[in-house]
Amino acid sequence: MKQLKKDLQAVLKALKALTRKTEQLAKRVDKLDKAPAKRRPKRKVKAKARPAKRTATRRAAKKTAGDTVFDIIGRNKRGVDTNTLRKRTGYDDKKIWNIINRLKQQGKVKSARAGVYVKI
């Protein structure tokens, strides 16, 4: 009987400890519910002064279709025909013809013979 009484007292003591912990947790949860959500502090806006000079890091400009065709023609000393230009660039005949005419007007290309073009 004495052993049973000791066991019951131990259980009672453990239950009281658990009750205290549960109450503490409930208080913490209540505080979290009541606390406003944390906000980020606002950035301070500095007065705009002259922007510091940047060292220009320019991207390489994309090659135009005319540049591409002109480079291909310039690499071949004997000249390039329209079929070769079509294969290397993937452009259709009309686009190649327009580019060649523009390069001729600019004085960059001349016709070596029919359909063959050479860099000047």
C-alpha positions as CSV (number, residue, x, y, z in Angstrom):
1,M,0.0,0.0,0.0
2,K,2.9,2.3,0.8
3,Q,4.4,1.6,-2.5
4,L,1.2,2.5,-4.3
5,K,1.0,5.8,-2.4
6,K,4.6,6.7,-3.4
7,D,3.8,5.9,-7.1
8,L,0.7,8.1,-7.0
9,Q,2.6,11.0,-5.5
10,A,5.3,10.6,-8.2
11,V,2.6,10.7,-10.9
12,L,1.0,13.7,-9.3
13,K,4.3,15.6,-9.2
14,A,4.9,14.8,-12.9
15,L,1.4,16.0,-13.8
16,K,2.0,19.3,-12.0
17,A,5.3,19.8,-13.9
18,L,3.6,19.1,-17.2
19,T,0.7,21.5,-16.3
20,R,3.2,24.3,-15.7
21,K,5.0,23.7,-19.0
22,T,1.7,23.6,-20.9
23,E,0.7,26.9,-19.3
24,Q,4.0,28.5,-20.2
25,L,3.7,27.3,-23.8
26,A,0.1,28.7,-24.0
27,K,1.4,32.1,-22.8
28,R,4.1,32.1,-25.5
29,V,1.6,31.3,-28.2
30,D,-0.7,34.1,-27.0
31,K,2.2,36.6,-27.2
32,L,3.0,35.5,-30.8
33,D,-0.6,35.9,-31.8
34,K,-0.8,39.4,-30.4
35,A,2.6,40.6,-31.6
36,P,2.5,42.5,-34.9
37,A,4.3,41.0,-37.9
38,K,7.9,42.3,-38.1
39,R,8.4,44.8,-40.9
40,R,11.5,45.5,-42.7
41,P,12.9,48.9,-41.8
42,K,12.5,51.5,-44.6
43,R,15.5,52.3,-46.6
44,K,16.8,55.8,-46.2
45,V,16.8,57.6,-49.4
46,K,20.0,59.4,-50.0
47,A,20.0,62.8,-51.7
48,K,20.7,62.3,-55.4
49,A,24.0,63.7,-56.2
50,R,25.8,63.4,-59.5
51,P,26.2,59.8,-60.4
52,A,29.7,58.6,-60.2
53,K,31.3,57.8,-63.5
54,R,31.2,54.2,-64.3
55,T,33.8,52.4,-66.2
56,A,32.0,51.5,-69.3
57,T,31.6,47.7,-69.7
58,R,29.9,47.5,-73.0
59,R,28.5,44.4,-74.4
60,A,29.7,43.3,-77.7
61,A,27.2,44.5,-80.3
62,K,25.3,41.8,-82.1
63,K,26.4,41.3,-85.7
64,T,23.9,42.4,-88.3
65,A,23.1,40.3,-91.2
66,G,25.1,42.6,-93.4
67,D,28.2,42.2,-91.2
68,T,27.9,38.4,-91.3
69,V,27.7,38.3,-95.1
70,F,30.5,40.9,-95.4
71,D,32.7,38.8,-93.1
72,I,32.1,35.7,-95.2
73,I,32.9,37.5,-98.4
74,G,36.0,39.1,-96.9
75,R,37.4,35.7,-95.8
76,N,37.5,34.4,-99.4
77,K,39.9,36.1,-101.7
78,R,38.5,34.6,-104.9
79,G,35.0,35.7,-103.9
80,V,31.8,33.9,-102.8
81,D,28.7,33.0,-104.7
82,T,25.2,33.3,-103.5
83,N,24.8,29.5,-102.9
84,T,27.7,29.5,-100.5
85,L,26.3,32.5,-98.7
86,R,22.9,30.8,-98.4
87,K,24.5,27.6,-97.0
88,R,26.7,29.5,-94.5
89,T,24.2,32.0,-93.2
90,G,20.8,30.2,-93.6
91,Y,19.3,33.4,-95.2
92,D,17.0,33.1,-98.2
93,D,17.9,34.4,-101.7
94,K,16.0,37.7,-101.4
95,K,17.7,38.7,-98.1
96,I,21.1,37.8,-99.5
97,W,20.4,39.8,-102.7
98,N,19.3,42.8,-100.6
99,I,22.4,42.7,-98.4
100,I,24.7,42.4,-101.4
101,N,23.1,45.4,-103.1
102,R,23.4,47.4,-99.9
103,L,27.1,46.4,-99.6
104,K,27.6,47.4,-103.3
105,Q,26.1,50.8,-102.7
106,Q,28.4,51.3,-99.7
107,G,31.3,50.4,-101.8
108,K,32.4,47.4,-99.7
109,V,31.7,44.7,-102.3
110,K,31.9,44.3,-106.1
111,S,30.8,41.7,-108.5
112,A,33.7,39.6,-109.8
113,R,31.4,37.8,-112.3
114,A,27.7,36.8,-112.3
115,G,26.7,35.7,-108.8
116,V,30.3,35.9,-107.3
117,Y,31.1,38.8,-105.0
118,V,34.5,40.0,-103.7
119,K,35.5,42.4,-101.0
120,I,37.0,45.7,-102.2
